[in-house]
Amino acid sequence: MDLRPNTNFGDLLKEFVKPEIVWGFSTTGTFKSLESIGTDLASYTNGCVVIGGFPKGYFSKNIDSYFNKKFSISDMGLESQIIISRLLYEFEKNILV
């Protein structure tokens, strides 16, 4: 992947990722279990998940506007690597069947 110096989030999605759906993960999203999210995500050929990795704060309104849905998996803020590993596990359970 070759990013130009002025590539923004929208360009990245449109020109490189080209996802069918974009889901955000944040404590401000609608609560849903990771098991359910992993099942739903497995139904897409090219789904994209965006995980907030902020010590404090939330996605900007600009970034938020790219999400088809925004989910929360916990009332507490969790570290990004925890969410990623748990989501991959749930996703793999559905695609390796």
LINLIN-V950318 format. One record per helix or strand. SS is the DSSP state (2 for helix, 1 for strand). FROM is the first residue (numbers start at 1). LEN is the number of residues. If there is no record, write none. Layout:
ss={SS SS}
from={FROM FROM}
len={LEN LEN}
This chain:
ss={2 1 2 1 2 1 2}
from={9 21 34 47 61 69 80}
len={9 11 8 5 4 4 16}
